[in-house]
Each structure stands twice: as C-alpha cells, then as structure tokens.
C-alpha cells in the first residue's frame, strides 16, 4: 500500500509555504514541492496541499493517458512494449 508524507520545508515570508510531498508506492517513489498560500492553521494548510497534490496527480494521469494513447497507436511502440 502506498504511503503519503507531507512536510513543510520553507516559509517564503510572503504568506506562502512550500511543502514537500513524498509518495512511496509499490511501483516506486516520487517527491515534489507544492507551494500554497498560508491559510492560518496547520490543518487548513495540509488540506490545501492535499487538494493541490490531487490536482497535480489528476493532470499527470491525464497526460500519461494521452501519451499512452498516442504511443499505442504507433506500431513501433507496440513492438517495444511486447
């Protein structure tokens, strides 16, 4: 089962925070920063990070689906997969 870890790594002094998002999954690990506006509490900040991460993940999934669709229509790509 995948694990999600969120750590605040930077206070940008302009009302924004940068969080490190780390996901450990069966297929591997990914780590990236997410910047948010300070919402005044740790719970609200974490919720904003989670929503931003979800949006990022949805965009990434859509891009991968498009890329796979393009590559799967290419006979050369099919030979590489097989």
C-alpha positions as CSV (number, residue, x, y, z in Angstrom):
1,X,0.0,0.0,0.0
2,X,1.2,3.5,-0.8
3,X,2.3,6.0,1.8
4,X,2.0,9.7,1.7
5,X,4.2,12.1,3.6
6,X,3.8,15.9,3.8
7,X,6.5,18.1,5.3
8,X,6.7,21.9,5.5
9,X,10.1,22.8,4.1
10,X,10.0,26.6,3.6
11,X,8.3,29.7,4.8
12,X,8.6,32.2,2.0
13,X,7.8,35.2,4.2
14,X,5.2,36.4,1.7
15,X,2.4,34.4,3.2
16,X,3.3,31.3,1.2
17,X,4.6,28.0,2.4
18,X,6.4,25.3,0.4
19,X,5.7,21.7,1.4
20,X,7.5,18.5,0.3
21,X,5.1,15.8,-0.8
22,X,6.6,12.3,-0.9
23,X,4.8,9.2,-2.1
24,X,6.2,5.7,-1.6
25,X,4.3,3.1,-3.7
26,X,4.8,-0.4,-4.9
27,X,5.9,0.9,-8.3
28,X,8.4,3.4,-6.9
29,X,8.8,6.7,-5.2
30,X,8.0,10.3,-6.2
31,X,8.8,13.5,-4.3
32,X,8.0,17.1,-5.3
33,X,7.3,20.5,-3.8
34,X,3.9,22.2,-3.6
35,X,3.6,25.9,-2.7
36,X,0.4,27.2,-1.1
37,X,-0.9,30.4,0.4
38,X,-0.8,30.3,4.3
39,X,-4.4,29.6,5.4
40,X,-3.8,30.3,9.1
41,X,-3.8,26.8,10.5
42,X,-1.8,23.6,10.0
43,X,-4.9,21.6,9.3
44,X,-6.1,24.0,6.6
45,X,-2.6,24.3,5.1
46,X,-2.4,20.5,4.9
47,X,-5.8,20.3,3.3
48,X,-4.7,22.8,0.7
49,X,-1.6,20.8,0.0
50,X,-3.6,17.6,-0.4
51,X,-6.0,19.3,-2.8
52,X,-3.1,20.7,-4.8
53,X,-1.4,17.3,-4.9
54,X,-4.7,15.7,-6.0
55,X,-5.0,18.2,-8.9
56,X,-1.3,17.5,-9.8
57,X,-2.0,13.8,-9.8
58,X,-5.1,14.1,-12.0
59,X,-3.2,16.3,-14.5
60,X,-0.3,13.8,-14.5
61,X,-2.7,10.9,-15.0
62,X,-4.4,12.7,-17.9
63,X,-1.1,13.4,-19.6
64,X,0.0,9.8,-19.2
65,X,-3.2,8.5,-20.7
66,X,-2.8,10.8,-23.7
67,X,0.8,9.8,-24.1
68,X,-0.1,6.1,-23.9
69,X,-2.9,6.6,-26.4
70,X,-0.5,8.2,-28.9
71,X,2.1,5.6,-28.3
72,X,-0.3,2.6,-28.5
73,X,-1.5,3.8,-31.9
74,X,2.1,3.7,-33.1
75,X,3.1,0.1,-34.2
76,X,6.7,0.7,-33.3
77,X,5.7,1.5,-29.7
78,X,3.7,-1.7,-29.6
79,X,6.8,-3.7,-30.6
80,X,8.8,-2.1,-27.8
81,X,6.1,-3.0,-25.2
82,X,5.8,-6.6,-26.2
